[in-house]
Amino acid sequence: CTLAECLKVAHDFPMVITFDLPLWTKATRIILEKDLPRLGGFHQLMSYNSSMGYLMTGSGIEECFRIIFPNFPIDKLLSGKSHYKTVRGLLLIDAAFFVYVMEEVISDDLLEQAYRYILDRKKHRDGANVDTQFMTQIFVKVQEVLDQIEKRGKTQKLWVQHHRNVQLMRDYIRAERTADAKLHLK
């Protein structure tokens, strides 16, 4: 079925059509206003990773990639062309950054609460009776620490933004793999 035939069959119903990058650019010239051409998930993520690489250039991300992939061209990772290695590298770099964040979040009091929380979860295997206030408290504390780090300087603000971008990338990958339309719109 050609694109023109699909448009005839759809009548007045809006369509979502997924393309790779070359076909998407051509389709945007052809498709009527009521239809929504959508770049395929792989190409969309590749483009997003390329923009993250561009923004992070000069921040130290090149050195991080060199540690993770010592014999691989860094320009391919920053441009997003080596998609799977780029995603894996970004996730590892973000995990290392989050360890840095959690070192500021964790206190002796919080460790004691975590210990009690784990014991409560063991008692109530279904998790129904476990107080979620502890997890909310950790989430709020992490957000506070991220805000504090962001105020320390431009580079720190860039790394916090990178963390948020990687979180968005994680959500996008989850939405693509599970076909969760609500998560796409979130």
Residue pairs with C-beta under 8 A, 6 or more apart in sequence:
1 9
3 17
3 27
3 30
3 31
4 30
6 15
6 17
7 15
7 31
7 32
7 35
10 35
12 34
14 34
14 35
14 36
15 35
15 36
16 35
16 36
16 38
17 27
17 31
17 35
17 36
17 37
17 38
18 38
18 39
18 40
18 41
19 27
19 37
19 38
19 39
19 40
20 39
20 40
20 42
20 43
21 39
21 40
21 43
21 47
24 37
24 38
24 39
24 40
24 43
27 37
28 37
31 37
39 47
41 172
41 176
42 83
44 172
45 80
45 83
45 87
45 169
45 172
45 173
45 176
46 80
46 81
46 83
47 80
48 80
48 169
48 172
49 80
49 83
49 86
49 87
49 90
49 169
50 78
50 79
50 80
50 81
52 80
52 90
52 162
52 165
52 166
52 169
53 61
53 77
53 78
53 79
53 80
53 86
54 78
55 158
55 161
55 162
56 78
56 158
56 162
57 78
59 155
59 158
59 159
59 162
60 155
61 78
61 93
61 162
62 74
62 78
64 89
64 93
64 96
65 72
65 74
65 77
65 78
65 89
65 93
66 74
68 88
68 89
68 92
68 93
69 77
69 85
69 89
72 82
72 85
76 82
76 85
76 86
77 85
77 86
77 89
78 86
80 86
87 169
87 173
90 166
90 169
91 166
91 170
93 162
93 166
94 162
94 163
94 166
94 167
97 159
97 162
97 163
98 163
101 142
101 145
101 146
101 149
101 163
102 142
104 145
104 148
104 149
105 138
105 141
105 142
105 145
110 138
110 141
113 134
113 137
114 134
117 130
117 131
117 134
117 135
120 129
120 130
120 131
121 127
121 130
124 130
146 160
146 163
149 156
149 159
149 160
150 156
150 157
150 160
151 157
171 183
171 186
172 184
174 180
174 183
175 181
175 183
175 184
175 186
